[in-house]
């Protein structure tokens, strides 16, 4: 009965469908918003804004990557309020708010007035232009809740690196905000002592502290709000939802049909705030705004031209599920594009688009700076899902934000390995601070006296070292996909592999005389299969990662490795243990590990050899073993879900299980239930949940295109009745544009054309 209902739904949603262009996916709202949770995202470069119209005023929050305070809270840069007189936004009749995806800007129109907002992709600046049929007076206000010191109490510390275990009083220190030359200048300057110092002391690394990278001390960030025909006005205090704030208003000198204002931002490590102000103000070049607008528009045009996944047009109702997954794919990719060039990666727990937390959880009456799971804390298993889809999207220029983040932490990770255990290699943990050390709360404040000082005293995270391998894969995939020069990433990849080799020999020698088992293999014990299977013996997820990364490293051109390195990694390859299997009713399955002591979470690392390691998949050997694992493993059955970081939609797509891939994709990429349809969550994390969107995007890509050797399989898990037009990237600098319409496949273009002979249509 379930299968019949599924088939009927597919037929209903796909009959007579037409494939749209990008503009058909533009979000268009025809009424005002009730609050910030009904905001629309806008951004570019490394800036994000939540824009909404409420009670006749236009508002937007400002976020930027890398704005971490002393406690590693990712602070917003404030809120802007725009008011016009006479007010065109007095009711909803004729109101239109639209995000123009292709050109990367937003318009708000009503009663003959048009407000256009856009972000400079190449310079940290926000621009707003107002055009009216008649003259209007304008008031633009900068609003900030950090006009005073604010104690951070209870669960509010989940937004910083102290989480549930603050050490003494935690205070979010006041920003500096002043009128300056008919504008508003605002900034936050970190003190010299930060959570970095607390973590170094806690984790007994004082002996190497002066050698370590510290990104927080004296970090200064803020901006300048100014515009033509504006002068300083008054200040005021008010409350928005749960949070009191102070506003600084600029008002128009005279009424006009055109108004414009900008917010220019700066983030730098400078101990002298006068120097910071000077550099910010000198960076403002108002005469280049028109040129910057054209350049930013062109960037977005090129962004959309290099890849897309367009599903059928909305032809029945707005609740057409197949239309929704296509729209939400585009909307989520847009949000990722807003942090194309940030110094720091897009955070999995909200990215640049969080809003007042009370609208996610009514009990959390905290400031707009709040997000669950920290600001400067990177959770690797979540972050990878945000960045893996960029390969098939061809967004290679966006990957350095995540990959360089890890490279910058390499020295700190190698120092901790050497201090604790006296050997080589980089030890990266799952809950990782932006200075390369474990999160202090997850590391544990109450620890047994004889416990290994290098270990997290944590039931979920202990011995979970292998998440760094997935970022090694991304670094190596840059060469596989785009033939990029990846020399700068090779020391990182080598160090991650060396850690496993030396650390597990080190642990074996603590237990007995021999460093390897009887077959000459490493004994990966104690280990961890994700956060789920703990105290493992030879976890398959770790083994698969070591096998794949070592093979990819050795397959690089000869000049990437010295002769001695090549000899070492060839020998290391032989020391990696083989993966393990089990039988259920005569069927062969992958196991999480040879043995484990307990189950802590609900991930499926027994299927990590499918994704991310791609050892099993369409067109690859022993696919049946992986399918058996999905179908017969009791935990695989019990843990199934589409929520948050769950990867079931990816697994079934990679296994070629079309019906199940469609089922989980419709669930995963359905509208969020919030006004902006791609604001998913909170799931296991926060809103908007970016690892929810990332895993959904990956699954859709895998349904459309998979590779095995030189073969490229098209539509390996895409329903025949779902119309789609896509352009995606494959290895060897290959792009494929194809269309499936009314059950017929048309390959539009394969670049380079020589790879057309590698394409196999596997539509079921």
ABEGO torsion letter per residue (X at the ends): XAAAAAAAAAAAAABGBBBBBAAAABBBBABBBABAAABBBBBEGABBBBBBBBGGBBBBBBBBBGBBBAAGBBBBAEBBBBBBOBBABABABGBBBBBBAAAGBBBBBBGGBBBBBBBBAABBBBBBBBBBABBBBBBBBBBBAAABBBBBBEAAAAABAAEABBBEBBBBBBBBBBBBGGBBBBBBBBBABBAAAAAAAAAGAAAAAAABBBAABGBBBEBBBBBBGBBBBBBBBBBBEABBBBBBBBBBABBBABBBBBBBBBBBBBABAAAAAAAAAAABBAAAAAAAAAAAAAAAAAAAAABBBBBBBBAABAABAAAAAAAAAAAAAAAAAABAABABBBBABGEAABBBAAAABAABBBBAABBBGEAABBBAAAAAAAAAAAAAAGBAAAAAAAAAAAAAAAAAAAAAAAAAAGBBEBBBBABBBAAGBBBAAAAEABBBAABBAABBBBAAABGBAAAAAAAAAAAAAAAAAAGBBAAAAAAAAAAAAAAAAAAAAAAAAAABABABBAAGBBBBOBBBBEAABBGBBGBAAAAAAAAAAAAAAAABBAAABBAAAAAAAAAAAAABBBBBBBBBGGBBBBBABABBABBABABBAAAAAAOAAGABEBGBBGAAAAAAAAAABAAAAAABBABEABAAAAAAAAAGBAAAAAAAAAAAABBAGBABAABBOAEABBOBBAAAAAAAAAAAAAAABBBBEABBBBGAABBAABBBBBBBBBBGGBBBBBBBBGGBBBBABBOBAAAAAABBBABX
